[in-house]
Amino acid sequence: MKTPKLLTFESWVSDYDWYQYAMNNRNYVPNLLVDRSPCSDPFFDPFTKHTERRPIISGLCRGLKNFSVGDLFIYVTKIDPKVILDLKISSNGTPMYFGVAVLRFTKLYASHLEASRHYEPKQYVAEPEITDYPPNLSFTIEPIVANSINCCITGVSENRENKKTIHRKFVPNEVNVHQWERHYRDYYCRNRDRKLKAGECRVEYISNKECLVLDHSKAPIFTTKDWYGTKPNQKGIQISEANAIEIAKRIAFSNVISTI
């Protein structure tokens, strides 16, 4: 096994305002443990039955380019302290994470365009219901297949008087379509300028159980103690094979008992 990596991503439980919106709009956000951006990356293929899932990582949010076939990525998402209270999760103030997915890199595409040609039109996101390819393959100037404004958190850049640029993130009812389009085009420009590749993955299995939990009520809870105290980040931290197997087992069997 190549050295596994543990990465964080922002889901709908990573901010209390996002969580409240998701809980009040489950038709737009049926799964809280997915990336909350217009171009969700990683993309878990949540609307496909588990035997046919084709998750894909484009590096769009992180700008990563060093993917290799065989790489193993474990995704966790930080839980906002207010969400911890709302869900009545026992905590002593230690940062907590839901374990979400274990993905194995199986095929590398030289570009987002090339990757898109290997996918067929179907339902990839809650809205729009049918798109040509997954939302994190951003290579057109218009947001043709991105999550709709109702189904994502929109990032807005504000230029202040002191010339500092402030980046803020808003729930759908706080932004307009022009701001949503601008957020998408930021991703488009990042892909264009950095010539990002994309990689198809498969979800790992343990004892015939899928290492993917998108329902926050069933997801296992972790703390940094589970990877020996190292704080995870978007670029990823390397963990041992033995550590990866233990984390993957808990995701596969949806163990919700905290290690605290």
Secondary structure, DSSP 8 states (H G I E B T S, - for coil): ----EEEE---TTSSHHHHHHHHH-TTT-S-SSS--STT-SSB--TTS-GGG---EE--TTT------TT-EEEEEEE--HHHHHHTT---SS---EEEEEEEEEEEEESSHHHHHTT--SB--SSSSS-BSS-TT---SSS-SSS--GGGS-EEEEEE-TTS-EEEEEE-GGGS-HHHHHHHHHHHHHHHHHHT--EEEEEE-EETTEESB---TTT--EE-GGGGTT----SS-EE--HHHHHHHHHHHHTT------
